[in-house]
């Protein structure tokens, strides 16, 4: 279990770095142009210079778009960009105003639905992670400070197992509820869409169940 947790941690490191890089990305959209600042580089494309928008998506947690223009550079935008659905709605509105051919790009509409689902994932993760981190910190405090007997390897492995099982449960629930095809809205509907799935509640109750089982096992090993 310890080796499995170590492997998952190594996998998570590049993901954390990638998300940190995304946090530095700033994109600005006006009636005339798109500006993107990423990793100390600046890109600027006039809307009238856009030739086409290339969409690549797997409909499972991944995807990106390339906004090509008749100037030298293109703009690359990943599905993980914050509030991408709002950006796409605004972009569509501006393209519609100039009657750009890309307003008929069906792949862009599908990508928009995926962006909405990814946004829901972020919201669900932020909602559950605060409880999760608080519980883990309490366990670490108990093991290192309050549990004054000789360090019990089973207790440490039990915590590692709890982390792995919680991670696997989260991924499984997200995969089950990941359904961008259920969204029927179009890009010309200029309003925010609410998450109507039960994934958020299910994540919380599954986490509560796993945590309760873990708590009982820790109590059994360290107190009884």
N, C-alpha and C positions, 0 to 999 in steps of 0.2 A: 504494500500500500504506500509505503514511503517513497519507493522508486516511481510509482505511478504518479504520485503528487509532484515529484521532482520533474518528471517528464512534462506534465501539464503546465508547470511553472515556466519551463524553458520555452514551450510553445507560446505561452501568453506574453512573454517579453517582447517579441517583435510586434505583436498585436498592439500592446500598450504604446510602443514607440510610434507605430503607424497612426494611432488615434491622437497621439500628442502632436504629430506633424499636421494632422487635420485641424487641430485646435488653433493653429497659427494661420490657417487659410482664411482670407477675407475676400468676399466677393460682393461687388456692388453693381446694381442694375439700374440704369436710368432709361428715359424714353429714347435715348439715342445710342447707348453703348453698354457693353459689359466690361467690367474691370475686375481682374483677379490678382491678388497678392498672395504668393505662396513661396515659402522658403527663400525669402529675400529677392524674389523675382516678381516682375510686374507684367501683366498681360492686359491688353486693351483691344477690344474689337467693337467696331460700330455695327449696330444691328443691320444696317443696310448692306454691310459687307459679308454677312453670313451667307455661305453657299448652301450648306446642309448641316444637319445635326445627326451624327452617327451614334446609334444606341447599341450598347452591348450589355446584356443582362442575363443572368441564369435563373432569375426568379427565386433564388434561395440565398438570401443574405449577401448578394454580391451584384455588382454592375457598375457601369460608368457611361458617361456620354462625352463625345468629342464635338465641340462646336467649331466647325471648320469655317474659314473665311477666305476671301481672295487676297488677304495679306499673308505675310510669311508664316505667322504662328497660328496655332489653334489653342483652344482652351479645353483642358481636361477636367472633368468634374466627377468625383466618385459618389456612389450612392450613399456613402457614410457622411457626406457633408451635412452639417447641422441645418435644419429647416429647408432642406432641398425642395420639399413639396411646395413651400411658399414661393421659392425662387422660380420654380417651373411654372406655377400659375401666373406669376407676374411676367415672366418671359413670354408666355403664350399670349397674354393680353397685349404686350407691346408688338409682337409679331403680327397679331391680328389687326392692329391699327395700321400697319403698313402693308397688309395683305401679302405677307411672306408665304411662299409655298410650303414651308415647314409646318404651317398650322394644320396640314393634312397628314402629318407624320404619325401614323398609328402606333409605331413603336414608342414614340415619345409619350403617348397617352398611357401605354402599359408601364413604362418606366416611372411615370408619375404615381401610379398606384403602388408600385413597389416601394417608392420613396416614402409614401404614407405609412406603409407597413413597417418599414425600418424606423421611422420616427416613433411609432407606437412601441417598438422594441426598446428604444432608448428610454422612453418614458416609464415603461414597466421596470426596466433594470434600475433606473434611478430610485424608483419607489421601493424596491425590495432590498437594494444594496445597503441602505442605512441600517435596517434591522439586522441584516446578515453580519455586517462589520461589527456592530455593537455586541452581538452575541459572541462572535469569535474573540473579540478583545476581552470580554468577561471571562471566557474560558482560559485565555492565555494568562490573565491576571490571577485566576484561581490556581493554575498549575505552577506558576513561577513564584507567587507570593503567599497564598493562603495554604496551599498543599505542602506542608513542611516535612512530610515523610520523604524517604528516599524516592527519587524520581521513578515513577512507574512507566515503563516503556509502553504498556498497553494503553495508558491514558493518552500518551502522545500520538500513538498510532490511531487511536480512536478519533482524535481531533482531525488528523490528516484524512482519515476515512470520511469523516463528516464533510470536510471541504470538497473532496472528490465527488461524493454522492450528491451533494447540493449542486455542484457544477453540472454533473450529468443530467440531473433532474431539470435544471433550468434549460439546458440545450434541448432536451426532449420536448418539454412543454412548448418552447418557442417554435420548434419544428412542426408540432402538431397544429398550432394555431396560426402558423405563417400562411396566409391565404390572400395575397394581393388580388386574386381574381374575383373575390367577393365584393370588391369595391366597384360600384357602378357609376360613380360620378365622372365627370369629364373636366377637362382643363378650363372650360369656360364658366365653371361654377366657382366664383371667387369667394369661397368661405372655407374656414377650417373644418376638418372632418374629425368627429369624435371616435374613439376606440370603443366599438360596441361588442367586442369579444369578452369572454370570461377569463382570458389568460391572466390578467392581473390578479384577480381573486384566487385563481387556482395556484399561481406561484406563491402567494402568501400562505395559503392553507397547507400546501405541500411542504414549504419551508418550516412552518410551525410543527407539522408532524415529524419531519426529520429531526428538528431541533429537540422536540420532546423526547424522542427515542434516544437521542444522543445524551440528553441531560439525565435520563434514568440510568443509562449505562455508566456514565461518569459517577453518579451517586453510588451505584452498586459497587464500583471498583475502589472508590476512595473513602467511603464512609462506612458501608456495611462490613 
